[in-house]
Amino acid sequence: MEENNTAMMGQELFEHPKKQHKTYGLTALDELGQRIGDPEAFAEERADADQVAAMEEALEAYPDSALTFDEDADAWIVGAEEDIERMFADREAFLEALLNDEDPGI
């Protein structure tokens, strides 16, 4: 079963990373994510008041979910922490297989 998931990930990874969110049960924060803006602004403690307010709004709207930035999809996403970690791990496994000249299961 895990191999099928990697195959699906492989096909979507390079073509449509945003489609992975649905596959893994995650939600992209479209408009709200745009308001949150650049994730580096938070890492570097330079987020403005509007960005902080948008982040707080997201955390309040999804209190039981993890919130993170998906660089490949250029989107803020929310969902179960395990599902987010699994998506990122599956991407990494696919890329690792390519780098090692292995069949990633496409």
N, CA, C and O atoms as CSV, one atom per row, in Angstrom:
chain,resi,resn,atom,element,x,y,z
A,1,MET,N,N,0.830,-1.187,0.000
A,1,MET,CA,C,0.000,0.000,0.000
A,1,MET,C,C,0.874,1.251,0.000
A,1,MET,O,O,0.573,2.214,-0.704
A,2,GLU,N,N,1.937,1.246,0.769
A,2,GLU,CA,C,2.851,2.395,0.821
A,2,GLU,C,C,3.441,2.693,-0.552
A,2,GLU,O,O,3.618,3.858,-0.907
A,3,GLU,N,N,3.747,1.656,-1.328
A,3,GLU,CA,C,4.311,1.865,-2.657
A,3,GLU,C,C,3.325,2.576,-3.565
A,3,GLU,O,O,3.730,3.416,-4.368
A,4,ASN,N,N,2.042,2.261,-3.460
A,4,ASN,CA,C,1.032,2.951,-4.264
A,4,ASN,C,C,0.985,4.422,-3.918
A,4,ASN,O,O,0.836,5.268,-4.800
A,5,ASN,N,N,1.113,4.734,-2.633
A,5,ASN,CA,C,1.101,6.123,-2.206
A,5,ASN,C,C,2.299,6.865,-2.792
A,5,ASN,O,O,2.173,8.012,-3.222
A,6,THR,N,N,3.445,6.222,-2.808
A,6,THR,CA,C,4.625,6.845,-3.387
A,6,THR,C,C,4.441,7.051,-4.882
A,6,THR,O,O,4.871,8.073,-5.416
A,7,ALA,N,N,3.812,6.103,-5.569
A,7,ALA,CA,C,3.574,6.249,-7.003
A,7,ALA,C,C,2.674,7.444,-7.257
A,7,ALA,O,O,2.945,8.248,-8.149
A,8,MET,N,N,1.605,7.567,-6.481
A,8,MET,CA,C,0.705,8.693,-6.651
A,8,MET,C,C,1.463,9.990,-6.373
A,8,MET,O,O,1.331,10.972,-7.104
A,9,MET,N,N,2.254,9.974,-5.307
A,9,MET,CA,C,3.036,11.150,-4.976
A,9,MET,C,C,3.959,11.507,-6.121
A,9,MET,O,O,4.109,12.686,-6.441
A,10,GLY,N,N,4.580,10.530,-6.745
A,10,GLY,CA,C,5.505,10.789,-7.823
A,10,GLY,C,C,4.863,11.502,-8.987
A,10,GLY,O,O,5.440,12.435,-9.544
A,11,GLN,N,N,3.690,11.076,-9.353
A,11,GLN,CA,C,3.021,11.698,-10.480
A,11,GLN,C,C,2.591,13.125,-10.169
A,11,GLN,O,O,2.645,14.003,-11.031
A,12,GLU,N,N,2.170,13.344,-8.952
A,12,GLU,CA,C,1.681,14.669,-8.574
A,12,GLU,C,C,2.794,15.625,-8.153
A,12,GLU,O,O,2.649,16.843,-8.262
A,13,LEU,N,N,3.893,15.071,-7.676
A,13,LEU,CA,C,4.957,15.907,-7.118
A,13,LEU,C,C,5.424,16.995,-8.068
A,13,LEU,O,O,5.503,18.165,-7.691
A,14,PHE,N,N,5.731,16.613,-9.289
A,14,PHE,CA,C,6.277,17.585,-10.225
A,14,PHE,C,C,5.198,18.314,-11.012
A,14,PHE,O,O,5.425,19.423,-11.494
A,15,GLU,N,N,4.038,17.707,-11.144
A,15,GLU,CA,C,2.988,18.302,-11.950
A,15,GLU,C,C,2.093,19.254,-11.167
A,15,GLU,O,O,1.866,20.387,-11.592
A,16,HIS,N,N,1.589,18.800,-10.034
A,16,HIS,CA,C,0.591,19.574,-9.294
A,16,HIS,C,C,0.728,19.364,-7.789
A,16,HIS,O,O,-0.081,18.641,-7.206
A,17,PRO,N,N,1.707,19.959,-7.150
A,17,PRO,CA,C,1.870,19.708,-5.713
A,17,PRO,C,C,0.660,20.126,-4.883
A,17,PRO,O,O,0.449,19.574,-3.803
A,18,LYS,N,N,-0.136,21.079,-5.348
A,18,LYS,CA,C,-1.313,21.499,-4.574
A,18,LYS,C,C,-2.354,20.385,-4.492
A,18,LYS,O,O,-3.126,20.334,-3.534
A,19,LYS,N,N,-2.386,19.499,-5.478
A,19,LYS,CA,C,-3.335,18.389,-5.451
A,19,LYS,C,C,-3.016,17.409,-4.325
A,19,LYS,O,O,-3.894,16.662,-3.893
A,20,GLN,N,N,-1.795,17.403,-3.853
A,20,GLN,CA,C,-1.401,16.505,-2.774
A,20,GLN,C,C,-2.164,16.817,-1.498
A,20,GLN,O,O,-2.424,15.917,-0.699
A,21,HIS,N,N,-2.525,18.069,-1.294
A,21,HIS,CA,C,-3.210,18.456,-0.068
A,21,HIS,C,C,-4.486,17.643,0.112
A,21,HIS,O,O,-4.750,17.139,1.204
A,22,LYS,N,N,-5.273,17.512,-0.939
A,22,LYS,CA,C,-6.511,16.739,-0.851
A,22,LYS,C,C,-6.196,15.270,-0.574
A,22,LYS,O,O,-6.861,14.637,0.245
A,23,THR,N,N,-5.194,14.733,-1.246
A,23,THR,CA,C,-4.812,13.339,-1.074
A,23,THR,C,C,-4.453,13.040,0.378
A,23,THR,O,O,-4.755,11.957,0.881
A,24,TYR,N,N,-3.815,13.984,1.050
A,24,TYR,CA,C,-3.366,13.781,2.424
A,24,TYR,C,C,-4.320,14.383,3.454
A,24,TYR,O,O,-4.007,14.409,4.644
A,25,GLY,N,N,-5.477,14.865,3.009
A,25,GLY,CA,C,-6.471,15.409,3.931
A,25,GLY,C,C,-6.103,16.759,4.508
A,25,GLY,O,O,-6.486,17.081,5.633
A,26,LEU,N,N,-5.359,17.558,3.745
A,26,LEU,CA,C,-4.917,18.872,4.203
A,26,LEU,C,C,-5.730,19.962,3.523
A,26,LEU,O,O,-6.357,19.734,2.489
A,27,THR,N,N,-5.712,21.153,4.118
A,27,THR,CA,C,-6.441,22.288,3.567
A,27,THR,C,C,-5.471,23.427,3.309
A,27,THR,O,O,-4.708,23.817,4.193
A,28,ALA,N,N,-5.503,23.960,2.091
A,28,ALA,CA,C,-4.696,25.143,1.765
A,28,ALA,C,C,-5.480,26.384,2.186
A,28,ALA,O,O,-6.682,26.483,1.941
A,29,LEU,N,N,-4.797,27.314,2.811
A,29,LEU,CA,C,-5.421,28.559,3.247
A,29,LEU,C,C,-5.233,29.603,2.144
A,29,LEU,O,O,-4.285,30.388,2.174
A,30,ASP,N,N,-6.122,29.600,1.201
A,30,ASP,CA,C,-5.970,30.460,0.030
A,30,ASP,C,C,-5.882,31.941,0.396
A,30,ASP,O,O,-4.781,32.485,0.482
A,31,GLU,N,N,-7.006,32.592,0.609
A,31,GLU,CA,C,-7.013,34.033,0.887
A,31,GLU,C,C,-6.335,34.336,2.219
A,31,GLU,O,O,-5.549,35.277,2.330
A,32,LEU,N,N,-6.645,33.538,3.212
A,32,LEU,CA,C,-6.042,33.747,4.527
A,32,LEU,C,C,-4.535,33.536,4.456
A,32,LEU,O,O,-3.772,34.263,5.093
A,33,GLY,N,N,-4.109,32.551,3.691
A,33,GLY,CA,C,-2.678,32.304,3.519
A,33,GLY,C,C,-1.973,33.466,2.850
A,33,GLY,O,O,-0.835,33.784,3.192
A,34,GLN,N,N,-2.637,34.099,1.902
A,34,GLN,CA,C,-2.051,35.274,1.252
A,34,GLN,C,C,-1.885,36.415,2.249
A,34,GLN,O,O,-0.912,37.166,2.193
A,35,ARG,N,N,-2.843,36.534,3.155
A,35,ARG,CA,C,-2.746,37.575,4.188
A,35,ARG,C,C,-1.620,37.266,5.177
A,35,ARG,O,O,-0.942,38.177,5.654
A,36,ILE,N,N,-1.422,35.981,5.484
A,36,ILE,CA,C,-0.327,35.605,6.389
A,36,ILE,C,C,1.004,35.946,5.723
A,36,ILE,O,O,1.918,36.463,6.364
A,37,GLY,N,N,1.098,35.649,4.431
A,37,GLY,CA,C,2.261,36.061,3.656
A,37,GLY,C,C,3.501,35.206,3.841
A,37,GLY,O,O,3.425,34.010,4.123
A,38,ASP,N,N,4.625,35.845,3.677
A,38,ASP,CA,C,5.938,35.216,3.666
A,38,ASP,C,C,6.251,34.518,4.992
A,38,ASP,O,O,6.256,35.170,6.037
A,39,PRO,N,N,6.511,33.208,4.972
A,39,PRO,CA,C,6.837,32.508,6.214
A,39,PRO,C,C,8.136,33.002,6.849
A,39,PRO,O,O,8.309,32.920,8.065
A,40,GLU,N,N,9.035,33.507,6.032
A,40,GLU,CA,C,10.301,34.018,6.573
A,40,GLU,C,C,10.079,35.248,7.458
A,40,GLU,O,O,10.885,35.534,8.343
A,41,ALA,N,N,8.998,35.962,7.217
A,41,ALA,CA,C,8.705,37.136,8.049
A,41,ALA,C,C,8.496,36.720,9.500
A,41,ALA,O,O,8.861,37.458,10.415
A,42,PHE,N,N,7.913,35.548,9.714
A,42,PHE,CA,C,7.708,35.057,11.078
A,42,PHE,C,C,9.002,34.487,11.644
A,42,PHE,O,O,9.313,34.690,12.818
A,43,ALA,N,N,9.742,33.787,10.826
A,43,ALA,CA,C,11.009,33.200,11.273
A,43,ALA,C,C,12.001,34.283,11.676
A,43,ALA,O,O,12.790,34.109,12.604
A,44,GLU,N,N,11.947,35.395,10.969
A,44,GLU,CA,C,12.885,36.490,11.228
A,44,GLU,C,C,12.280,37.576,12.114
A,44,GLU,O,O,12.871,38.641,12.291
A,45,GLU,N,N,11.090,37.299,12.673
A,45,GLU,CA,C,10.398,38.222,13.569
A,45,GLU,C,C,10.203,39.601,12.959
A,45,GLU,O,O,10.401,40.617,13.625
A,46,ARG,N,N,9.807,39.631,11.672
A,46,ARG,CA,C,9.535,40.913,11.025
A,46,ARG,C,C,8.127,40.963,10.427
A,46,ARG,O,O,7.835,41.805,9.577
A,47,ALA,N,N,7.265,40.059,10.876
A,47,ALA,CA,C,5.873,40.053,10.405
A,47,ALA,C,C,5.174,41.306,10.918
A,47,ALA,O,O,5.360,41.715,12.065
A,48,ASP,N,N,4.361,41.912,10.042
A,48,ASP,CA,C,3.640,43.112,10.463
A,48,ASP,C,C,2.352,42.728,11.186
A,48,ASP,O,O,2.011,41.549,11.275
A,49,ALA,N,N,1.643,43.727,11.700
A,49,ALA,CA,C,0.442,43.489,12.501
A,49,ALA,C,C,-0.631,42.742,11.716
A,49,ALA,O,O,-1.320,41.891,12.279
A,50,ASP,N,N,-0.786,43.041,10.430
A,50,ASP,CA,C,-1.788,42.350,9.614
A,50,ASP,C,C,-1.439,40.871,9.442
A,50,ASP,O,O,-2.321,40.014,9.484
A,51,GLN,N,N,-0.159,40.577,9.250
A,51,GLN,CA,C,0.269,39.190,9.114
A,51,GLN,C,C,0.049,38.424,10.419
A,51,GLN,O,O,-0.412,37.282,10.405
A,52,VAL,N,N,0.376,39.048,11.526
A,52,VAL,CA,C,0.188,38.410,12.827
A,52,VAL,C,C,-1.296,38.171,13.074
A,52,VAL,O,O,-1.675,37.106,13.564
A,53,ALA,N,N,-2.137,39.138,12.746
A,53,ALA,CA,C,-3.584,38.981,12.925
A,53,ALA,C,C,-4.109,37.847,12.055
A,53,ALA,O,O,-4.954,37.071,12.502
A,54,ALA,N,N,-3.626,37.737,10.822
A,54,ALA,CA,C,-4.049,36.658,9.929
A,54,ALA,C,C,-3.594,35.304,10.468
A,54,ALA,O,O,-4.339,34.327,10.393
A,55,MET,N,N,-2.390,35.239,11.003
A,55,MET,CA,C,-1.886,33.998,11.595
A,55,MET,C,C,-2.754,33.601,12.789
A,55,MET,O,O,-3.121,32.435,12.929
A,56,GLU,N,N,-3.077,34.554,13.638
A,56,GLU,CA,C,-3.923,34.268,14.792
A,56,GLU,C,C,-5.308,33.805,14.350
A,56,GLU,O,O,-5.889,32.907,14.959
A,57,GLU,N,N,-5.837,34.418,13.292
A,57,GLU,CA,C,-7.137,34.010,12.747
A,57,GLU,C,C,-7.092,32.562,12.264
A,57,GLU,O,O,-8.025,31.796,12.504
A,58,ALA,N,N,-6.016,32.192,11.589
A,58,ALA,CA,C,-5.870,30.813,11.109
A,58,ALA,C,C,-5.791,29.837,12.273
A,58,ALA,O,O,-6.425,28.782,12.243
A,59,LEU,N,N,-5.026,30.179,13.285
A,59,LEU,CA,C,-4.881,29.297,14.443
A,59,LEU,C,C,-6.200,29.141,15.194
A,59,LEU,O,O,-6.498,28.066,15.714
A,60,GLU,N,N,-6.986,30.209,15.251
A,60,GLU,CA,C,-8.295,30.137,15.905
A,60,GLU,C,C,-9.293,29.345,15.059
A,60,GLU,O,O,-10.123,28.617,15.602
A,61,ALA,N,N,-9.219,29.482,13.743
A,61,ALA,CA,C,-10.147,28.785,12.852
A,61,ALA,C,C,-9.878,27.282,12.804
A,61,ALA,O,O,-10.789,26.493,12.555
A,62,TYR,N,N,-8.636,26.889,13.042
A,62,TYR,CA,C,-8.229,25.472,12.987
A,62,TYR,C,C,-7.476,25.103,14.263
A,62,TYR,O,O,-6.289,24.778,14.215
A,63,PRO,N,N,-8.173,25.154,15.412
A,63,PRO,CA,C,-7.464,24.960,16.686
A,63,PRO,C,C,-6.858,23.574,16.887
A,63,PRO,O,O,-5.903,23.424,17.649
A,64,ASP,N,N,-7.396,22.572,16.219
A,64,ASP,CA,C,-6.898,21.208,16.403
A,64,ASP,C,C,-5.959,20.763,15.291
A,64,ASP,O,O,-5.629,19.582,15.187
A,65,SER,N,N,-5.532,21.704,14.463
A,65,SER,CA,C,-4.692,21.379,13.313
A,65,SER,C,C,-3.315,22.019,13.435
A,65,SER,O,O,-3.125,23.018,14.128
A,66,ALA,N,N,-2.372,21.413,12.742
A,66,ALA,CA,C,-1.046,22.020,12.605
A,66,ALA,C,C,-1.106,22.987,11.427
A,66,ALA,O,O,-1.865,22.767,10.483
A,67,LEU,N,N,-0.330,24.030,11.474
A,67,LEU,CA,C,-0.267,25.044,10.428
A,67,LEU,C,C,1.179,25.158,9.971
A,67,LEU,O,O,2.084,25.323,10.789
A,68,THR,N,N,1.394,25.069,8.661
A,68,THR,CA,C,2.749,25.176,8.132
A,68,THR,C,C,2.709,25.714,6.711
A,68,THR,O,O,1.646,25.803,6.098
A,69,PHE,N,N,3.877,26.069,6.196
A,69,PHE,CA,C,3.981,26.569,4.832
A,69,PHE,C,C,4.540,25.467,3.948
A,69,PHE,O,O,5.568,24.865,4.260
A,70,ASP,N,N,3.854,25.212,2.844
A,70,ASP,CA,C,4.276,24.216,1.861
A,70,ASP,C,C,4.990,24.960,0.734
A,70,ASP,O,O,4.348,25.575,-0.117
A,71,GLU,N,N,6.309,24.901,0.736
A,71,GLU,CA,C,7.104,25.634,-0.256
A,71,GLU,C,C,6.836,25.162,-1.676
A,71,GLU,O,O,6.797,25.980,-2.595
A,72,ASP,N,N,6.651,23.862,-1.877
A,72,ASP,CA,C,6.426,23.340,-3.222
A,72,ASP,C,C,5.125,23.855,-3.825
A,72,ASP,O,O,5.048,24.095,-5.030
A,73,ALA,N,N,4.114,24.023,-2.996
A,73,ALA,CA,C,2.821,24.528,-3.470
A,73,ALA,C,C,2.697,26.029,-3.269
A,73,ALA,O,O,1.733,26.641,-3.728
A,74,ASP,N,N,3.665,26.623,-2.588
A,74,ASP,CA,C,3.640,28.049,-2.269
A,74,ASP,C,C,2.334,28.420,-1.574
A,74,ASP,O,O,1.642,29.359,-1.967
A,75,ALA,N,N,2.015,27.646,-0.516
A,75,ALA,CA,C,0.749,27.839,0.180
A,75,ALA,C,C,0.879,27.487,1.657
A,75,ALA,O,O,1.628,26.584,2.030
A,76,TRP,N,N,0.137,28.216,2.493
A,76,TRP,CA,C,-0.011,27.852,3.890
A,76,TRP,C,C,-1.040,26.736,3.942
A,76,TRP,O,O,-2.067,26.806,3.266
A,77,ILE,N,N,-0.774,25.706,4.741
A,77,ILE,CA,C,-1.682,24.566,4.842
A,77,ILE,C,C,-1.954,24.230,6.302
A,77,ILE,O,O,-1.151,24.520,7.189
A,78,VAL,N,N,-3.115,23.610,6.527
A,78,VAL,CA,C,-3.469,23.122,7.857
A,78,VAL,C,C,-3.939,21.684,7.728
A,78,VAL,O,O,-4.444,21.263,6.687
A,79,GLY,N,N,-3.761,20.944,8.810
A,79,GLY,CA,C,-4.210,19.559,8.852
A,79,GLY,C,C,-3.571,18.859,10.031
A,79,GLY,O,O,-2.852,19.466,10.824
A,80,ALA,N,N,-3.846,17.580,10.128
A,80,ALA,CA,C,-3.237,16.785,11.194
A,80,ALA,C,C,-1.722,16.775,11.000
A,80,ALA,O,O,-1.229,16.603,9.885
A,81,GLU,N,N,-1.008,16.958,12.076
A,81,GLU,CA,C,0.455,16.998,11.994
A,81,GLU,C,C,1.021,15.746,11.335
A,81,GLU,O,O,1.972,15.825,10.558
A,82,GLU,N,N,0.432,14.581,11.646
A,82,GLU,CA,C,0.904,13.318,11.064
A,82,GLU,C,C,0.732,13.310,9.548
A,82,GLU,O,O,1.590,12.806,8.823
A,83,ASP,N,N,-0.386,13.875,9.071
A,83,ASP,CA,C,-0.646,13.906,7.624
A,83,ASP,C,C,0.315,14.847,6.902
A,83,ASP,O,O,0.782,14.546,5.804
A,84,ILE,N,N,0.603,15.973,7.520
A,84,ILE,CA,C,1.563,16.917,6.938
A,84,ILE,C,C,2.942,16.271,6.869
A,84,ILE,O,O,3.618,16.333,5.842
A,85,GLU,N,N,3.350,15.653,7.969
A,85,GLU,CA,C,4.655,14.997,8.001
A,85,GLU,C,C,4.741,13.872,6.977
A,85,GLU,O,O,5.782,13.682,6.347
A,86,ARG,N,N,3.645,13.122,6.805
A,86,ARG,CA,C,3.629,12.019,5.846
A,86,ARG,C,C,3.756,12.547,4.420
A,86,ARG,O,O,4.468,11.960,3.606
A,87,MET,N,N,3.076,13.646,4.110
A,87,MET,CA,C,3.188,14.221,2.771
A,87,MET,C,C,4.633,14.640,2.482
A,87,MET,O,O,5.182,14.325,1.426
A,88,PHE,N,N,5.236,15.349,3.431
A,88,PHE,CA,C,6.616,15.781,3.228
A,88,PHE,C,C,7.564,14.581,3.142
A,88,PHE,O,O,8.494,14.587,2.335
A,89,ALA,N,N,7.336,13.555,3.964
A,89,ALA,CA,C,8.187,12.355,3.932
A,89,ALA,C,C,8.040,11.613,2.604
A,89,ALA,O,O,9.025,11.116,2.058
A,90,ASP,N,N,6.815,11.537,2.084
A,90,ASP,CA,C,6.602,10.872,0.803
A,90,ASP,C,C,7.277,11.631,-0.330
A,90,ASP,O,O,7.831,11.022,-1.246
A,91,ARG,N,N,7.234,12.941,-0.273
A,91,ARG,CA,C,7.943,13.742,-1.283
A,91,ARG,C,C,9.436,13.461,-1.228
A,91,ARG,O,O,10.090,13.247,-2.249
A,92,GLU,N,N,9.954,13.468,-0.006
A,92,GLU,CA,C,11.388,13.235,0.182
A,92,GLU,C,C,11.786,11.849,-0.310
A,92,GLU,O,O,12.833,11.691,-0.937
A,93,ALA,N,N,10.965,10.851,-0.032
A,93,ALA,CA,C,11.252,9.482,-0.475
A,93,ALA,C,C,11.264,9.401,-1.992
A,93,ALA,O,O,12.097,8.705,-2.573
A,94,PHE,N,N,10.351,10.104,-2.631
A,94,PHE,CA,C,10.299,10.115,-4.086
A,94,PHE,C,C,11.571,10.750,-4.654
A,94,PHE,O,O,12.197,10.200,-5.561
A,95,LEU,N,N,11.941,11.894,-4.120
A,95,LEU,CA,C,13.145,12.577,-4.596
A,95,LEU,C,C,14.394,11.756,-4.333
A,95,LEU,O,O,15.295,11.704,-5.171
A,96,GLU,N,N,14.452,11.117,-3.179
A,96,GLU,CA,C,15.600,10.266,-2.836
A,96,GLU,C,C,15.742,9.118,-3.831
A,96,GLU,O,O,16.850,8.779,-4.247
A,97,ALA,N,N,14.612,8.525,-4.208
A,97,ALA,CA,C,14.643,7.440,-5.191
A,97,ALA,C,C,15.179,7.942,-6.524
A,97,ALA,O,O,15.987,7.267,-7.162
A,98,LEU,N,N,14.743,9.102,-6.943
A,98,LEU,CA,C,15.250,9.671,-8.199
A,98,LEU,C,C,16.753,9.915,-8.135
A,98,LEU,O,O,17.483,9.596,-9.073
A,99,LEU,N,N,17.204,10.480,-7.025
A,99,LEU,CA,C,18.628,10.798,-6.868
A,99,LEU,C,C,19.490,9.531,-6.849
A,99,LEU,O,O,20.655,9.554,-7.246
A,100,ASN,N,N,18.896,8.427,-6.382
A,100,ASN,CA,C,19.635,7.166,-6.308
A,100,ASN,C,C,19.408,6.288,-7.521
A,100,ASN,O,O,19.714,5.096,-7.496
A,101,ASP,N,N,18.875,6.867,-8.582
A,101,ASP,CA,C,18.580,6.132,-9.813
A,101,ASP,C,C,17.711,4.907,-9.558
A,101,ASP,O,O,17.891,3.866,-10.192
A,102,GLU,N,N,16.784,5.034,-8.643
A,102,GLU,CA,C,15.851,3.960,-8.360
A,102,GLU,C,C,14.510,4.308,-8.988
A,102,GLU,O,O,14.242,5.469,-9.296
A,103,ASP,N,N,13.681,3.306,-9.176
A,103,ASP,CA,C,12.339,3.522,-9.693
A,103,ASP,C,C,11.479,4.087,-8.575
A,103,ASP,O,O,11.215,3.385,-7.599
A,104,PRO,N,N,11.031,5.342,-8.687
A,104,PRO,CA,C,10.225,5.930,-7.613
A,104,PRO,C,C,8.791,5.407,-7.621
A,104,PRO,O,O,7.995,5.782,-6.760
A,105,GLY,N,N,8.459,4.564,-8.560
A,105,GLY,CA,C,7.124,3.992,-8.581
A,105,GLY,C,C,6.150,4.760,-9.426
A,105,GLY,O,O,4.945,4.712,-9.177
A,106,ILE,N,N,6.642,5.477,-10.429
A,106,ILE,CA,C,5.760,6.272,-11.288
A,106,ILE,C,C,4.873,5.346,-12.085
A,106,ILE,O,O,4.050,5.807,-12.876
